[in-house]
């Protein structure tokens, strides 16, 4: 699911505070902060957009993505926050967990499919990829110019 939709869903279902909304998009932070930069640094962004052919990320980037889309990692984060602050971050956990739940059926295994029990397993659901449809639409618009 795209960042904007995650923000809207988080605000509607969980809460509107900045912390809650940030937690609702936290799972995608590694992707949005590293993948576009990685493509630009290699001079591949324009080609990827126009051809709708997205290079596979380096292993470390995929590992970060899987870690941030993992319920065991979410639980570990919650325990750390509880230990440090003395409180369970209920709304933040709900927002981050909702993000993972939404992504499970909206990503194919080929492209960023959440391994939601990583590192315990690499299981992923072969959902309907919203990204392929959106990227294809953008590529068609760019070629039409």
C-alpha positions in Angstrom: 0.0 0.0 0.0 1.2 3.5 -0.6 2.3 5.9 2.1 -0.6 8.3 1.7 -3.2 5.5 2.1 -1.4 4.2 5.2 -1.6 7.7 6.7 -5.3 8.0 5.9 -6.1 4.6 7.3 -4.0 5.1 10.4 -5.7 8.5 11.1 -9.2 7.1 10.6 -8.8 3.8 12.5 -6.1 4.4 15.2 -5.4 8.1 15.9 -4.3 11.4 14.6 -1.3 12.2 16.8 2.1 12.6 15.0 3.5 9.7 16.9 0.7 7.4 15.9 0.8 8.5 12.2 4.6 8.1 12.2 4.2 4.6 13.7 1.7 3.8 10.9 4.3 4.5 8.2 7.4 3.3 10.1 7.3 -0.1 8.4 8.0 1.6 5.0 10.7 3.9 6.2 13.6 1.7 5.1 12.1 1.5 1.6 11.3 5.2 1.2 14.6 6.3 2.7 16.9 3.9 0.8 15.5 2.4 -2.4 14.9 5.7 -4.4 18.3 7.0 -3.3 20.0 3.7 -4.3 18.3 3.9 -7.8 19.3 7.6 -8.2 22.9 6.8 -7.2 23.1 4.2 -9.9 21.4 6.3 -12.5 18.5 3.8 -12.8 15.5 5.8 -11.6 14.3 7.2 -14.9 14.7 3.9 -16.7 12.9 2.0 -13.9 9.9 4.4 -14.0 9.6 4.5 -17.8 10.1 0.7 -18.4 8.3 -0.2 -15.1 11.2 -2.6 -14.5 12.4 -2.2 -10.9 15.8 -3.6 -10.0 16.0 -6.0 -7.1 17.4 -4.2 -4.0 20.6 -5.2 -2.4 20.2 -7.9 0.3 20.6 -5.5 3.2 17.7 -3.3 2.0 15.4 -6.3 1.6 16.4 -7.5 5.1 15.5 -4.1 6.6 12.2 -4.2 4.8 11.4 -7.6 6.1 12.4 -6.6 9.6 10.1 -3.6 9.7 7.2 -5.7 8.4 7.6 -8.3 11.0 5.3 -9.0 14.0 8.2 -10.4 16.1 10.2 -7.3 15.5 7.2 -5.2 16.3 6.9 -7.1 19.6 10.6 -6.6 20.4 10.2 -2.9 19.7 7.2 -2.8 22.1 9.2 -4.5 24.8 12.1 -2.1 24.4 9.7 0.9 24.7 8.0 -0.6 27.7 11.4 -1.3 29.4 12.7 2.2 28.7 9.5 4.3 29.2 7.5 2.2 31.5 4.4 2.2 29.2 3.1 0.0 26.5 2.8 2.1 23.3 -0.7 0.8 22.5 -1.7 3.2 19.7 1.7 3.2 18.1 1.7 -0.7 18.2 -1.7 -0.8 16.7 -0.8 1.6 13.9 2.4 -0.3 13.0 0.6 -3.6 13.3 -2.2 -2.4 11.1 0.3 -1.3 8.5 1.7 -4.9 8.4 -1.8 -6.4 8.2 -2.7 -4.2 5.3 0.5 -5.0 3.4 0.2 -8.7 3.7 -2.6 -9.1 1.1 -1.6 -6.0 -1.0 1.9 -7.1 -2.0 3.0 -10.0 -4.2 5.9 -12.2 -3.0 7.9 -10.9 -6.0 7.9 -7.3 -4.9 8.4 -6.5 -1.3 6.0 -9.2 0.1 6.0 -8.8 3.9 7.7 -11.7 5.6 5.5 -11.0 8.6 7.1 -13.5 11.0 10.7 -12.8 10.0 13.3 -13.8 11.3 11.4 -16.9 12.4 10.3 -17.7 8.9 10.4 -16.3 5.4 6.7 -17.1 4.7 5.0 -14.4 2.7 1.5 -14.3 1.1 1.2 -13.9 -2.6 -1.3 -11.0 -2.5 -2.5 -8.6 -5.2 0.3 -6.1 -5.8 -1.0 -2.5 -5.8 2.4 -1.3 -6.7 2.6 -3.0 -10.1 -0.7 -1.4 -11.1 0.3 2.1 -10.0 3.8 1.9 -11.5 2.4 0.6 -14.8 0.0 3.5 -14.9 2.8 6.1 -14.3 5.0 4.4 -17.0 2.1 4.6 -19.5 1.6 8.3 -18.7 5.3 9.0 -19.2 5.4 7.1 -22.5 2.3 9.0 -23.8 4.2 12.3 -23.7 
